[in-house]
Amino acid sequence: MVPLDGALAQKGANLRANRQALCPSCDILDPDRKNVTDHLTDAKIFCLGPGKTGTETLKEIFAELGIDPCHNNCEDTDDAKLGRLWGNERDVESPLLKHHQAFMDNGELTDIKWLDENYNDARFIINNRPLWDWAMSKYDMTRENRESAGCAPEGNKADCPVGKQRDGQDTEMVNNDPASIARMIRTAHDNQERVFTYFEDHKEAQRRLVSMDVCSAPFNETLMRILWVARADVEKNALMGVHDKEWTSEAVDTFTELADLSKIESDEKNTRDHDKGTVDRLNEILDEIGCGGMDDELWYTGCVKNIDKWEDEHPGNEDGTRQGQSTRKDNAKPVSEGKGQSTRKDDAKPVSEDRDCSGGAHPGVCPGDKTQMSPEGKKPKGKKAGKKAGKKAGKEAGNNGWQEAGSQEETNAGAKGPQGPAETNAGAKGLQGPAETNAGAKGPQGPAGAKAPPGKKAQGARQGARKKRRMHILAQQGSEAR
């Protein structure tokens, strides 16, 4: 491990003090964790990606590292909404910007140039998410907001001016019809292009930028990338690139070791199941706007090119919709069940308040009712169900050693290994990179159902896992030379 000078050691001591406040359950006297925090910067860290891209997970990781995170409602004023809008701040004396070190959620609101010029040695993360996963998360959260306010599950502000969040607060996030989903994707793409353009024009700043897919990549890879971008000495292990880096063996060894020493474990945040009707409807929308088959794209350029064509062929209406756009088949308003929160019912089966229909395999469900459960009590496997199961299995197998090749694709059903630019890997994905340049190529797959080793590993096992990860990355990059 690289020795520290006095200034860096003091930074580490400050971070350990922060850890005690931010993560009371963390053992700040653990020598391994001390070694990690000693190598971290005290510069500001700005996550430039939008919401629903793993920002809750980022918050937890930064807190465990002793880096004070600002996520969503991190308000330091009487205005609770100000916490969501840290990206709009343009004042270095802002309490929001002064009192926190790492910032995430709604990063598309930021002025990258202003942040880079006003915060010396600032670090940047562009947190992306595969297109289908991100669109589903946005669509379904909006559906929930609409239904909680008594609106139909799909539409826009014209038919549902205000929605209700889970905590009961009003929200304007009520737009999820096809035209709205197309606009969401375009906004995310424009943010990606904004980040790419700025860092292409400012080559020096590339040493302080990393891209990552928090939601789908192996957790240890996410940790490695965070520790790299948060390193105290930006001159060491300086790697260039925007979409991804040309990772050196030294960088891989150093930051994989630190990831292991951190002992931070994955704790997925804000995950939720999606019913088959919602899954099918999102697939219909993506097919309609020209983005079907682009599920795993991390960079949305190809999708937006097709959205341009769709919008040209479907002129806009005054209510924000597009002429000829489809509508959700079960788009009925929820039926109120007395006072309090309303519950959506399928409008094809009128609900009688005095019916019983209790007992049986599913109490309270009457014959002929549509449910999310099959007769055997299992969730139906929609278009995405197999993929989701495989992705989760691959992730479990990859968390303690980046995913190695599995046996049969059908047993992995969509599990992905670390992603990287295909042009450097002859079609195989290495570390995360622009998905549209990879033509859908999948990285190595982890065996379905494989379980991660116990958290407490012997030193030899830890070194072996680290060596495997290192060899995987270098093998991917070596394909270019061959």
C-alpha positions in Angstrom: 0.0 0.0 0.0 1.3 3.5 -0.8 2.7 5.3 2.3 1.0 8.6 3.3 2.5 12.0 4.1 1.3 14.0 7.1 -1.3 16.0 5.2 -3.0 12.9 3.8 -2.9 11.2 7.2 -4.7 14.1 8.7 -7.4 13.9 5.9 -7.8 10.2 6.8 -8.3 11.1 10.5 -11.0 13.6 9.6 -12.8 11.1 7.5 -12.7 8.5 10.3 -14.3 11.1 12.6 -17.0 11.7 10.0 -17.5 7.9 9.7 -18.4 7.7 13.4 -21.2 10.3 12.9 -22.4 9.1 9.5 -22.2 5.3 10.2 -22.5 4.6 13.9 -22.4 0.8 13.2 -19.0 1.1 11.4 -15.9 0.1 13.3 -13.6 3.1 12.8 -10.8 1.4 14.6 -10.7 -1.5 12.1 -7.2 -1.2 10.7 -8.4 -2.3 7.2 -11.0 0.4 7.0 -8.5 2.9 8.4 -6.2 2.1 5.5 -9.1 2.8 3.1 -10.1 6.2 4.6 -6.5 7.3 4.8 -6.4 7.2 1.0 -9.5 9.3 0.3 -9.9 12.9 -0.8 -11.6 15.7 1.1 -12.6 17.3 -2.2 -16.2 17.6 -3.3 -17.7 14.7 -5.2 -20.6 15.4 -7.6 -22.7 12.6 -9.2 -24.1 14.0 -12.4 -26.6 11.3 -13.3 -30.4 11.6 -12.8 -32.5 9.9 -10.1 -33.2 6.2 -10.2 -29.6 5.4 -11.1 -28.5 3.9 -7.8 -28.3 7.2 -5.9 -29.5 5.6 -2.6 -26.8 3.0 -2.8 -24.2 5.7 -3.5 -25.4 7.6 -0.5 -24.9 4.5 1.7 -21.4 3.8 0.3 -20.2 7.4 0.8 -21.6 7.4 4.4 -19.7 4.2 5.2 -16.5 5.8 3.8 -17.0 8.8 6.1 -17.8 11.1 3.2 -20.9 13.2 4.1 -23.5 12.6 1.4 -26.3 14.9 0.2 -29.1 12.9 -1.3 -32.5 14.2 -2.1 -33.7 15.9 1.1 -30.4 16.9 2.7 -31.7 20.4 3.5 -29.9 22.7 5.8 -32.6 25.3 5.7 -36.3 25.5 6.6 -37.2 24.8 3.0 -37.4 21.0 2.8 -37.5 21.1 -1.0 -34.2 22.8 -1.2 -32.5 19.5 -0.5 -33.7 18.1 -3.9 -32.3 21.0 -5.8 -28.6 21.1 -4.7 -27.8 21.0 -8.5 -29.4 24.4 -8.9 -27.1 26.1 -6.3 -24.6 28.6 -7.8 -23.3 30.0 -4.6 -20.2 28.6 -2.9 -21.6 29.8 0.4 -24.7 27.8 0.0 -25.3 25.7 3.2 -26.1 22.7 1.1 -22.8 22.8 -0.7 -20.8 23.8 2.4 -22.1 21.2 4.8 -21.7 18.1 2.6 -19.0 16.5 0.5 -20.7 14.1 -1.9 -23.8 15.0 -3.9 -26.2 12.7 -5.8 -29.7 12.6 -7.3 -31.0 15.0 -9.9 -27.4 15.6 -11.1 -28.8 16.7 -14.5 -29.6 20.1 -12.9 -25.9 20.9 -12.3 -23.7 23.4 -14.1 -20.6 21.3 -14.6 -18.4 24.2 -15.6 -19.4 26.2 -12.5 -18.7 23.3 -10.2 -15.4 22.5 -11.8 -14.2 26.1 -11.6 -15.4 26.8 -8.0 -14.4 23.6 -6.3 -10.7 22.8 -6.4 -9.9 19.2 -7.3 -13.7 18.3 -7.5 -14.5 14.8 -8.5 -17.3 13.7 -10.8 -19.3 10.5 -11.4 -21.6 9.9 -14.3 -24.0 7.3 -12.9 -26.0 5.6 -15.7 -28.4 2.7 -15.8 -29.5 0.3 -18.5 -32.3 1.9 -20.5 -35.1 -0.6 -19.7 -34.4 -0.7 -16.0 -34.3 3.1 -15.8 -37.4 3.6 -17.8 -39.3 1.0 -15.8 -38.3 2.6 -12.5 -39.4 6.0 -13.7 -42.7 4.7 -15.3 -43.7 2.6 -12.3 -42.9 5.3 -9.7 -45.0 7.7 -11.7 -47.8 5.2 -11.9 -47.8 4.9 -8.2 -47.9 8.7 -7.7 -50.9 8.9 -10.0 -52.9 6.1 -8.5 -52.2 7.4 -5.0 -53.8 10.6 -6.1 -56.9 8.9 -7.5 -55.7 9.2 -11.2 -55.5 6.5 -13.9 -52.2 4.7 -13.9 -50.9 6.3 -17.1 -51.2 9.8 -18.5 -49.8 13.3 -17.9 -50.4 16.5 -16.1 -53.4 17.3 -18.2 -55.5 14.5 -16.6 -53.6 14.4 -13.2 -52.2 17.8 -12.2 -50.8 16.5 -8.8 -49.7 13.1 -7.6 -49.0 11.7 -4.2 -45.7 10.2 -3.1 -45.4 7.3 -0.6 -44.8 9.7 2.2 -48.1 11.6 1.4 -46.4 14.7 -0.1 -47.7 16.2 -3.3 -45.6 15.7 -6.5 -45.6 16.9 -10.0 -44.1 13.6 -11.2 -47.3 12.4 -13.0 -46.2 12.1 -16.6 -45.7 8.6 -18.0 -47.6 8.3 -21.3 -45.6 7.4 -24.4 -44.8 11.1 -25.2 -43.6 11.6 -21.6 -41.4 8.5 -21.5 -39.8 9.7 -24.8 -39.1 13.1 -23.2 -37.7 11.5 -20.1 -35.2 9.4 -22.2 -34.3 12.5 -24.2 -33.6 14.5 -21.1 -31.3 11.7 -19.7 -29.6 11.4 -23.1 -29.0 15.2 -23.3 -27.4 15.1 -19.8 -25.1 12.3 -21.0 -24.1 14.3 -24.0 -23.5 17.4 -21.8 -21.2 15.4 -19.6 -19.4 13.8 -22.5 -18.8 17.2 -24.3 -17.5 19.0 -21.2 -15.0 16.3 -20.3 -13.9 15.8 -23.9 -13.2 19.5 -24.0 -11.4 19.5 -20.6 -9.0 16.6 -20.9 -7.3 17.3 -17.5 -10.6 16.8 -15.7 -10.9 13.2 -17.1 -8.5 12.1 -14.3 -11.3 13.2 -11.9 -14.2 11.6 -13.7 -15.6 8.0 -13.7 -18.7 6.4 -15.2 -20.5 3.6 -13.5 -23.6 1.5 -13.6 -24.5 1.2 -9.9 -27.7 -0.9 -10.4 -26.5 -3.7 -12.6 -22.7 -4.0 -12.3 -21.1 -6.2 -9.6 -21.0 -4.3 -6.3 -17.2 -4.7 -6.0 -16.8 -3.0 -9.3 -18.9 0.0 -8.2 -16.7 0.2 -5.0 -13.5 0.1 -7.0 -14.6 2.9 -9.2 -15.8 5.1 -6.3 -12.4 4.5 -4.5 -10.5 5.4 -7.7 -12.3 8.7 -8.3 -12.1 9.5 -4.5 -8.4 8.9 -4.2 -6.5 11.5 -2.3 -3.7 12.0 -4.9 -5.3 12.7 -8.3 -1.9 12.5 -10.0 -1.4 8.8 -9.1 -3.2 6.2 -11.2 -4.5 9.0 -13.4 -6.6 7.4 -16.1 -8.1 9.1 -19.1 -11.4 8.6 -20.9 -15.1 9.6 -20.5 -17.2 6.6 -21.3 -14.7 4.4 -19.6 -11.0 4.1 -18.7 -8.0 2.1 -20.0 -7.5 0.5 -16.6 -3.9 -0.3 -15.8 -2.8 -3.3 -13.8 -1.6 -1.0 -11.0 -4.9 0.8 -10.7 -6.9 -2.5 -10.8 -4.7 -4.0 -8.0 -4.7 -0.9 -5.8 -8.4 -0.1 -5.9 -9.6 -3.7 -5.9 -7.6 -4.3 -2.7 -9.1 -1.1 -1.2 -12.6 -2.3 -2.1 -11.9 -5.6 -0.3 -10.4 -3.8 2.7 -13.4 -1.5 3.0 -15.6 -4.5 4.0 -18.7 -2.5 2.6 -21.4 -4.9 1.6 -24.2 -4.5 -1.0 -27.5 -3.3 0.4 -29.9 -2.7 -2.5 -32.0 0.4 -2.0 -35.5 1.3 -3.3 -35.9 -2.0 -5.2 -39.5 -2.9 -6.0 -41.3 -5.6 -8.0 -43.2 -4.6 -11.1 -46.5 -6.3 -12.0 -46.8 -8.1 -15.4 -49.3 -5.5 -16.7 -46.8 -2.7 -16.1 -43.9 -4.6 -17.6 -45.9 -5.4 -20.7 -47.0 -1.8 -21.0 -43.5 -0.4 -20.8 -42.4 -2.9 -23.5 -45.2 -1.6 -25.7 -44.2 2.0 -25.2 -40.5 1.3 -25.9 -41.4 -0.6 -29.0 -43.7 2.2 -30.1 -41.2 5.0 -29.7 -38.4 3.0 -31.5 -36.4 1.9 -28.4 -37.4 -1.8 -28.3 -34.5 -4.2 -28.1 -32.2 -1.6 -26.5 -32.8 -2.8 -23.0 -29.2 -2.9 -21.9 -28.0 0.4 -23.4 -26.2 2.6 -20.9 -25.9 5.5 -23.3 -29.1 6.4 -24.9 -28.0 7.9 -28.3 -29.5 5.1 -30.5 -32.8 5.3 -28.7 -33.0 9.1 -29.1 -32.3 8.9 -32.8 -35.4 6.7 -33.1 -37.4 8.9 -30.9 -36.7 11.8 -33.3 -38.3 9.8 -36.1 -41.3 8.8 -34.0 -41.9 12.4 -32.9 -41.6 13.6 -36.6 -44.3 11.1 -37.5 -46.6 11.9 -34.6 -47.1 15.7 -34.2 -47.7 17.0 -30.7 -51.1 17.9 -29.2 -51.8 20.7 -26.9 -52.1 18.4 -23.9 -48.6 17.1 -24.3 -49.5 13.9 -26.0 -48.6 12.8 -29.5 -51.1 12.2 -32.3 -51.7 8.5 -32.6 -49.9 7.4 -29.5 -51.1 4.3 -27.8 -53.0 4.1 -24.4 -52.8 1.6 -21.6 -55.6 -1.0 -21.9 -56.4 -1.0 -18.2 -56.1 2.8 -17.8 -59.0 3.2 -15.3 -59.0 5.4 -12.3 -58.8 3.6 -8.9 -62.1 2.7 -7.2 -62.2 4.4 -3.8 -62.8 2.0 -0.9 -64.2 4.5 1.6 -62.1 7.2 3.3 -58.3 7.2 3.0 -56.0 5.8 0.3 -57.7 4.5 -2.9 -56.9 1.2 -4.6 -56.9 0.6 -8.3 -59.2 -2.0 -9.6 -59.4 -3.5 -13.1 -62.3 -1.7 -14.8 -63.2 -4.9 -16.8 -64.5 -6.4 -13.5 -66.7 -3.9 -11.5 -66.1 -4.2 -7.8 -68.9 -4.9 -5.5 -68.4 -3.6 -1.9 -70.4 -6.4 -0.3 -68.9 -9.4 -1.9 -67.0 -12.0 0.2 -65.1 -14.4 -1.9 -62.9 -15.3 1.0 -60.9 -18.5 1.5 -59.2 -20.6 -1.2 -55.6 -20.3 -2.3 -55.8 -16.5 -2.4 -58.2 -15.2 0.3 -60.3 -12.2 -0.8 -59.9 -13.0 -4.5 -63.1 -13.9 -6.4 -63.3 -16.3 -9.4 -62.5 -14.4 -12.5 -60.4 -11.7 -10.8 -57.1 -10.8 -12.4 -54.2 -11.2 -10.0 -50.4 -10.9 -10.2 -50.1 -14.5 -9.0 -50.5 -17.7 -11.1 -52.7 -20.6 -9.8 -49.6 -22.1 -8.2 -48.9 -18.9 -6.3 -46.0 -17.8 -8.4 -45.5 -14.5 -10.2 -45.9 -14.9 -14.0 -42.7 -14.7 -15.9 -43.1 -11.8 -18.3 -40.7 -10.6 -20.9 -38.3 -9.4 -18.3 -38.8 -11.8 -15.4 -36.2 -14.3 -16.6 -33.7 -11.6 -17.4 -34.2 -10.1 -13.9 -33.7 -13.4 -12.2 -30.5 -14.1 -14.1 -29.1 -10.6 -13.6 -29.6 -11.0 -9.8 -28.0 -14.4 -9.8 -25.0 -13.1 -11.8 -24.7 -10.2 -9.5 -24.6 -12.4 -6.5 -21.9 -14.5 -8.1 -19.9 -11.4 -9.1 -19.9 -9.5 -5.9 -16.9 -11.3 -4.4 -15.1 -11.8 -7.7 -16.1 -10.1 -10.9 -18.2 -12.5 -12.9 -16.5 -15.4 -14.7 -17.9 -17.2 -17.6 -21.0 -19.2 -16.9 -22.0 -22.4 -18.7 -25.3 -21.9 -20.6 -26.9 -18.6 -21.4 -30.4 -20.0 -20.8 -29.4 -20.7 -17.2 -28.1 -17.1 -16.7 -31.0 -15.4 -18.4 -29.4 -12.0 -18.9 -26.7 -11.9 -16.2 -24.1 -9.4 -17.2 -20.4 -9.1 -16.4 -18.4 -5.9 -16.3 -19.1 -3.7 -19.3 -16.7 -1.9 -21.6 -16.3 -0.5 -25.1 -16.6 -3.2 -27.6 -14.2 -1.6 -30.0 -11.4 -2.4 -27.6 -12.6 -5.9 -26.8 -13.5 -7.4 -30.1 -17.1 -7.5 -29.2 -16.8 -8.7 -25.6 -17.6 -6.3 -22.8 -15.0 -5.4 -20.2 -15.6 -2.7 -17.7 -18.6 -0.5 -18.1 -18.8 1.5 -21.3 -21.2 2.9 -23.9 -23.7 0.2 -24.6 -24.6 1.6 -28.1 -21.1 0.9 -29.3 -21.3 -2.7 -28.1 -24.2 -3.8 -30.3 -25.7 -5.6 -27.4 -22.7 -7.8 -26.7 -22.8 -9.3 -23.2 -19.9 -9.7 -20.8 -19.1 -12.9 -19.1 -22.0 -14.5 -17.3 -22.1 -15.7 -13.7 -23.6 -19.1 -12.9 -27.2 -18.8 -12.0 -28.0 -19.4 -8.4 -24.4 -19.3 -7.3 -23.9 -17.9 -3.8 -21.2 -15.5 -2.7 -18.7 -16.8 -0.2 -19.1 -15.8 3.4 -18.3 -12.2 4.1 -15.4 -13.1 6.4 -12.7 -14.6 4.1 -9.3 -15.9 4.8 -6.5 -13.7 3.4 -5.5 -16.3 0.8 -9.1 -16.5 -0.5 -9.3 -12.8 -0.7 -6.1 -12.6 -2.7 -7.3 -15.3 -5.0 -10.5 -13.5 -5.7 -8.7 -10.2 -6.3 -6.3 -12.0 -8.7 -9.2 -13.4 -10.7 -10.8 -9.9 -11.0 -7.5 -8.4 -12.1 -6.9 -11.1 -14.7 -10.4 -10.6 -16.0 -9.9 -6.9 -16.6 -6.5 -7.2 -18.1 -7.6 -10.1 -20.3 -10.4 -7.9 -21.7 -8.0 -5.0 -22.4 -5.3 -7.3 -23.8 -7.6 -8.4 -26.6 -7.0 -5.0 -28.3 -3.2 -5.6 -28.4 -3.8 -9.1 -29.9 
